[in-house]
């Protein structure tokens, strides 16, 4: 079974989101939208399939990373989220919440041994993704 197929995103908390976005825009040329910035790329196995990795600062008071107390969260792209979550549960990995279907794919969350929350994302095909 394929598990992680790529990096889906890097998310971190910041005290002043607008100022942080401005700094990255001015100094690194990262033009962000309301979610952050999406680095687009072509899938190595299917050169027609577009993928993206999201970079996004979150407000310092976000609860999106809970129950982790860490100021960051990593998102990994996966091939078959439901199958992977079943396997992870069988392996004793702590799953946080239920699988959620969004317009750009399915999402689930787990905790690693250090209490870091990890987001798992099974994206829809790029032709169906409203963010592309």
Beta strands, then each sheet from edge to edge (+ up, - down):
strand 1: 4-14
strand 2: 37-42
strand 3: 50-59
strand 4: 72-78
strand 5: 94-102
strand 6: 105-111
strand 7: 117-123
sheet 1: 2+ 3- 1- 4+ 7+ 6- 5+
end
